[in-house]
Structure formats: C-alpha cells, structure tokens
Amino acid sequence: MPDITVQRHGDRWAIVEPGVASPTKEFETRDAAESAARALAGDGRVDVREDDPMGLADAQGHGAGEPEGTPAGGPTGVSGRERARSNQAGL
C-alpha cells in the first residue's frame, strides 16, 4: 500500500497521496485525518506534517475570501427584505 501524508490545509487537515497534486480528503481535525490516513495506507507509512506546504494557513483569517468593505447585507449585498420570500416552483 502507498505511504500517506497528513498535513495542514488552511484551517483543516488533508490526506495527500504520493503523485497526486491535490489532497485526497480534508478533515476538521488532525485526529480524524490520521485515522482515515491509517485506514487508507494499510501497511504503508503515515507521515504527519505540521506545516502547510500550500500556504493556505497564511491566507485564511477571519473574513478570508470576502472583499474588503463587505456591505451590511452580507457578501452579496442583499438585505433580508430584498431576498425572495419563497421558492417559486414551476417558473
């Protein structure tokens, strides 16, 4: 079985298989990622990296991904009064 790496991925933990560009799976906790990695690795080795080689941890703070000066109505700028009141099926 292949060796598996568990590493930080922003504020989450990811399982990375050798030769694969993006993570196979992501988890909220390190423990969950390690358990899944052990199951996936079988007899292979599981390595844990504390650092985030992709640099996502530096980019994800509170409000990351939202443009500066987000309107009071939320990221879309639409207030509660302007949103649809119900789904209009069949239109």
N, C-alpha and C positions, 0 to 999 in steps of 0.2 A: 504494500500500500504506500501511497505518497506521503512525504513529510508535509505537514501543515503548519502555517504561521498564523498566530493570533496577534493582531496589532490594533492600536488605536486608529480610529477612523472618524475624525472630528470629535464629537462628544459620545460616540458609540464605540463598539469593539467589532472588528471584522475578522472573518476567516479568509485567508488568502492561500490558494493552491499554487504550487510551482508552475511557471509558464503561463499563468492566467493574468491578464492585465488588470482586471477589476476584481474586487472582493467577491467571493462566492456567496457569503451571507453576512448580515450585520445583526448585532445584538445590543440590547440596552446595557448589559453588564458584562464584565470580564469573565465572571464565573460561567454564565450561560454560553459565552463564546468558546471557552475552554472545554466545556462538556461536549458541545457539538463538534468541536475540532477533534477531540479524542475518539468520538464515535466515527467520524469521517476518516480519520487517519488509520484506524485499525491497529496494525502492528507498527505503523510508521511513527515518526517522532513529531511532537507538537512543540514548537518554539513560540515563546511569548515575547513580543517587543513592546516596551512601554512607550516608545516614541511613535509619532505619527509621520511616517515617511512621505505621505502625500501633502502634509502641511495644512490639513483641514482644521486642526485644533486652533491654529492661529487665526483663521478666518471666521470661526463661528463663535461669536459672542452673543450677548443679548441683543436681539433685533437684527442678527446677521441675515443678509439676503433682502432686507427691506430697504427701499431707498430712503435717504435722509429726508426728514420733514414729512413723514407719512401723515396724511390727513386724519382727522379725528374719527372719521367713519371707518377706519381700518385700512388695510393695504390697498383696497380697491377705491377708496374714497367715497363709497356709497354708504349713506347713513341707514339706520334701521327703517326709517319711514319710506325710503326710496326702494327698498327691496320688494320683490314680489311677495304677495301675501299668501299665495297657494300655488301649487303646481297646476298648470292648465293642460291636462292630458288631452290629446287629440288635436292640438293645434299645430 
